Amino acid sequence: MQSHSLSKKIFTGLFSGLLIGALIQVFLADVAFFSDTVVGLASMAGGMFVNLIMMLVVPLVFVSIISGISELPSANSMGRLGGKTFGLYIINTLVAISVALVVALALQPGKGVELPHVGDMAITATELPSISGLIMDIVPRNPIDAFASGNMLQIIFMALLLGFVIKSLGKEMEGVAAAFRKANTIMMTLITLVMKLAPYGVFGLMLNLGATLEAGTFLSVAGYIGLIVSLLVLWLFVVYPMAVGALTNISAAEFRRKTREQVMFSLSCASSNATIPVTMRTLTEKLGVSKATAGFGVPLGATMNMGGVSIYITIAAFFLANAFGVSITMDQIPALVAAVFLLSVGAGGVPGGGAVMIGVLIHQMGLPVETAFALVIAVDRIIDMFVTSANVVGDAAVVTIVDKSEGDVLAAEASRT
């Protein structure tokens, strides 16, 4: 009941903040007290709340993975659990790219669009990340630097390695494993406390968005935004719930209901990493997922399960190419799919990650960088909300499916140990 009440409060904060922000922009833009002071305070409050959540992310990821592995019946369970989770994340991303590709080829977004002049905004030319580069970067040279910079792939690698060693050493490390489990309990309690502030943080974030979003630019590319958002909403409320309903004992309607708080929070903060604590809570407290599976799968998903980003980048690539009169031929499709996949995995779980990766793709496609990237950035915030929600609900769906498929196996292993 308390969780349901929090969802309602977050929902109220999200829409009331957006409405008040829009009213300030339309009617009170010339009144400095509202346009500067009120909006500034709202932005500060929202930013402080996101910082508070982000403060917990790195220790939570590190502790939860080690704690999760320590709760597995054996070290061998980790390989099977990891293989299933990793495989489903890859499949999800590839399916999202394929569907977005078919839709883009059929509808050809951007045809006949006259791009508005939205100012000059340059990005630094960046090379497309290679598979070997991504893999090599997983192993940190400096663990302290990995924690300081919040490099999730490197933190996950260190946690997996340490967790595996602790588990493989058996009973002599039981005290260490118990300490990490207690630390995980502390982190989850901290998250519960911080989440009580969520309605106020969400209100501040959305008020700032409503007061600063340029309506003219938004309307000029409404079709492009609508296409991306429609696909993301389909993924959010149809594809993922139906997959969970088909492969587990949780119905699609129940999955939608229990991920409602997660959706609302991710819409407001637009950060997969910042939503990790909420996703963990949703899985363990509402969907009945084991701490071992959630602790392993959620941090990994926030880093590499980017179905929402994949859809965004694919549609944006076709929209910009068509708008600038550059045709994407069938011969170029395989290279585009590979590029979108690599960029999606490299996007990270931070706000605006998808837009940055689109900027890299713009550079690779030879499009006018300043104009094209400025257009992407102008409407990115509204799209990024739904991108993040699709990403994190995808994490919840995959981890739930893996956990339910592993339930009997893990129970059998536990009875033998």
N, C-alpha and C positions, 0 to 999 in steps of 0.2 A: 504493500500500500504506500509505503514511504517512497519507494522507487517510482511508482506511478505518479505520485505527487511531484517528485523532482522533474520527471519528464514534462508534466504540464507546466511547471514553472519555467523550464528552459524554453518550451514552445512559446509561452507568453512573452518571455524576454526577447526571443528572436524576432517575432513579428511586431511587437510594440516598439522595439528599438528601430527596426527598419522603417516603420510608419512614421515615427517621430522624426527620424533623420530626414526622410523624404519631405515632410512638412516644413522642416527648417530650411531645406534647400530651395523649395518652391516659394515659400511665403516670408521667410525671415533671413534670407541670404545677406541682406544689407544691414542687418542688426548685428553689430560686432559681438554683443554678449552671447547670442545664440550660435552664430556661425563660427566664432573663434573660441570663446570660453567654454560653452556647453559641449560643443563638438570635441574640443581639445581635451576636456576632462573625461569625456566618454572614451576617446581614443586611448588616453592614459590608463583608465581603469581596465579596458579590454586588453591592452598590451600587458599590464601587470598580471592579469589573470592567466594569459597564455604563458608568460614567463614562469609563473608559479607551477603550471602544469609541466612545462618543459624542464624545469628544475628537477622534477621527479623522474623524467623519462630514462636518462642514462642509468642511474642506480637501479631503477625498476627492471629494465631490460636485462642488465647483468645479473642481478640477484634472481629474477624469476626464471631465467634459463637454467642456472645452476640448481636452483631449488626444484625445478621441474624434472631435470635429469636425475636428481637424487631420489625422486619419488618413483622413478621407473623401476619395474621388477629386476631388470638386469641392464648392463651396458649394451647388450646386443639389441635391446628394444629401441635404442636411440637411432640405430641405422635404419630400421624399418619405418619408424615414425617419421624420421627426417626425409626418407625417400618418398613416402606418400605425400607429405606436406609439400615438399619441393616440387614433385611432379604435378600435383594439382594446381599449384601456383603458376607453373609454366603453361599448363593446358589452358587455364583461365585467361591468361594474358594473350595467348595465341588465338583463342576463340574470339576474344574481344576485338583483336586486330582484324580478324577475318570478316566478322560481321560488319564492322565499321567500313572496311574496304568495299564490301559488296554494296552497302548503302551509298557510299560516296561515288562509286562507279555508276550506280543506277540514277542517283539524283543530281550528280555533278554540282555540288554546292559552289557558289561563287560565280557561276556563269552569268554574265550580264551585269555584274555588280560594279558600281562606280565607287571606288574607295574614297572615303573622306580624307581630307588632309588633317591629320590629328597630331601634327608636330613631328619633330625629329627626335628620335631616341635610338642611339646606336648601342650595339652590343659588341663585345669583344669576339673576334673570330675564333671559333673553337673547332677542334677536330672531333669527328665522330668517335665516341669511345669504342675500343675494340674489345672482343670477348677476352682475349689474353690480358689486356690491361685491367679489365674489371676483376678477373680472377686473381691476378697478381696483387691487386690493391687490397684484397681481403685480409692478407697477412700483414699486420702492422710492424713497422720497424721500431716504433716507440709507443708502448702501451699508454703512457701518460698523455702523449699527444693525441692518441685515438680517443681517450676519454674527454680531454679538453675540447676537442673539435666536434665531439658528438658523432664520430664516424660509425654509423650503426653496423655496417658489414664487419668492420674490424672488431667492434665490441662483441657482436654475436659470435664471431670466430673464437675470441679469447674465452668467452663464457662457455661455449660448447667444449672447447679443449679442456678447460679446468673442470667442468662438470663431469666429463667423461673420465678424467683421471681420478677424481674423487670417488666416483661410482665404482671404477674398476679396482680400487684399493680395498673395497669392501668394508668390513666392520671396524677396522682401525681408524677409518675416516668418518665414522657415524657421528661423532661430535661436531666435526666441521660441517657435515651435511645438515645436521640439526640447526646449527647456527645460521646457515643460509636460509633454511625454512622459516626460522624466526624472523630473520631480516625481511623476508618476503611478506610475512604477516604484518610487520611494521609498515612496509611500503604500501600495502593495500589499505591499511587503516588511515595512513596519510592521505591517500587518494580519496577515500570516503569523506574525510574532513574538507579537502579542497573542493570537492564536487558540490558541497553545500553552497559555495560561492558561484557556481556555474551560471545560474539565472542572471546574476548581476554582471558577470563578465561577458556573457553572450549579449545582454542588452547593450553594453557599451560598444562592443565590436560592431553590432548591426546598426546602431545609431550612427556611428562614424561612416559605415558603408553607405547608408541611405542618404547622408548629408553630402557625400563626396562623389558618388557615382554620376558620371555625365550622361544624362538621359538622351541627348542628341546622338552621341556615338552609339549608345546602346540600341536605339531605334533603327539606325542606319544599317546595322548588321543583325537585325532581329532574327532573320531566317537562319543564319549561321549559328547563332546562339541557341535558337529553338531546336535545331536538328541535333546538336550535341547534347543538350539537356534532355531531350526526348529519349535518346538512346541510353543515357545514364540512368534516367528514371526507370526505363524498361529493365535495365540490369538490376537496379536497386530493389524494385518492388515485384518483379516477375521472375527474372532468370534465377537470381540467387535463392529466393524463397522456394521456388519450384524445385531447384536442385536439392535443397535441404529436405524438402517434403518427400521427394522421390527416394532419397538415399538414407534417410534417418527416420526415427519414430516421431520427429517434430514436424508438425504440419506447417505449410507455407504461411498460413494466417498467424500461427503462433510465433513463427520466426520473425515475421514483420512486426508483430506487437512487441516482442522482447528486444528488438534492436532499435526501437523508436528513440530511446534516449541517446543512443550512439549516433543515429542519423542527425538528430537535432544539434548535438554538440559539434559534430564534424562539419555541418553546414556553417556554423558560426566561426569556427577557428580555421577551417580550410588547411589543416595540417594532419597528415596521417600519424606522424610521430607524437604530436600533442594529444591525439585521440587514443594512443596505446593504453593508458590507464583505464579509460572508459570501456574500451574493447575488452580488456582483461576482466573487468567487473561484469560486463554483459555476459561473457562466456561462462565464467565460473559461478556467478550468483543467479543468473536467469536461465541459461541454456543447459546448465548441469554438466559443463565440460570439465574434465579433470584439470587440476592445476599443472600437472606435468605436460599435457598436450598444449594447453593455453600458453604456458610459460615458454615453450619452445616455438610454437607456431606464430603467435602474434607479433613478436619483434621481427621475425623473418619476413612475415607478410607486409609489415609496414615499410620494409626496405625493398622488397622485390615483387610483391603481388600488386601490379599496377594496371588492372583491367580498365579502370576509369581513365587513367592517363593515356593508355593505348588508344582508346576511342577518341579522346580529345586531340591527340597529336595527329592521328590518321585523318580525321575530318578537317582539321586546320590545314594540313598539308594540301589537300585537294582544294579547299576553299581559296587559299592564297594563290596556288598555282593557276586556278581558273580565273581568279580576279585579275591577275597580272598577265593573262593570256599565255601561260606556259602549260602545254599539255603534258600530262603524265601518261606515257605509253605503256602498253602491256609488258614490253620488254623491261621496263623500269620497276614494275611491281615487286618482283622478288627482292631487289635491292632496297626498295622503300619499306617492305615488311621487316627486313632484317634491321634497318635503321631505326624504325619505330620501336621494335622489340628492345634493342640495346638502349635507346634513349628512355624508354619507359622504366626499365630496371635502374637506369642511372639517375632518374628524376629525383630520387630521395623522397622523404616524407615531410618536406617543408612547404609552407605556403608559396605558391608561384613556381614550384619546381617544374610543372608541366610547361609553363610559358617559357622558361629558360631553355628547355629542351626543344621547344618549337623554334626558338631563336637559332639554336645550333642547326636544325634542319633547314631553316630559311637560308642560312649561310651555305649549307651543302647544296641546296637546289639552285643557287645563283640568283635568288630573288633580291629586289631592293631591300636591303636589311633595315634601314632606318624606318621607312614607311610601313613595311610589313610588320616589323616587330612592335612599332608604336601602336598599330591597330590591335595586335594580339594583347598587348598589355592593357589597352584601354578597356577591354571587356573581360579580361582574365579573371578578375575577382569574383564576378557573378558565376562564371563557368566553374572556377576552381572549387567553389563550395560543393557543387554536385559531383565533381571529379573525386574529391576527398571522400565524400559519403559512399560513392560506389566502391572506392578502394577499400575502405575499412569494413564495410558490410561484406565485401568479398572475402576479407580476412576471416571474419566471423563465420561465414558460410563454409569455407574450406576447413577451418579448424574444427568446426562442429562435425562435419562429415568424417574427417579423419578420426576424431575422438570416438564417434559412435561405431566406426568400423573397427577400431582398435580395442573397444571395450572388453569383448570376450577374450581376445588374445592376451591382453594385459592381465586380466583377472586370472587366466590359466597360468600365466608365468608367475604371477604373484603367489599362487597357491603352491607352486613347486619350489619357491625360494624360501 
